[in-house]
Amino acid sequence: MVPETLEAFKDTLVKATPSVDWSQALQSIWWAAKGNWNASHDIAQDLHTKMGSRIHAYLHRLEGDDWNAGYWYRQANVPFPKCSLEGELQKLIESVLEH
């Protein structure tokens, strides 16, 4: 079952893996929220959507690679965020849950 709220999403983070019934975008952002950059990136780099590009951008921003992150933000057609990484992650989660 797909979480309907940010809090419900956060409650799933105690599990070992995300639900296989979730979208790839939700699984990718779940791994990011768990702190598993590689698992999240493995999914995001194969998501050829604006959301996949947004998640990919966030991941490169998280690792400190602003040049690469900038490329992916441009692919997603969104400006480079001025908010904190935590704030951006929360916005990404909420955005993925809305779709």
C-alpha angles and dihedrals in degrees: 000000000000114000113246100203139036090250092051088050091051089051089061092059090085089071123091095235138010120257114277087220091068124095117265089248092055092046091050094050089045090058089048090052089050090054096248101133095174096052091047093047093048089060099037095052089059095048104097094192135098089257091051088052091048092052091045089051092050091051093053090046088051091054091048097251098131093166093058091040089054091055091053093045088055090050088052090046093234129121122252103272122249093196126093121276088250090053091048092050090052091050091049092050091049092047094050091047091053091058 
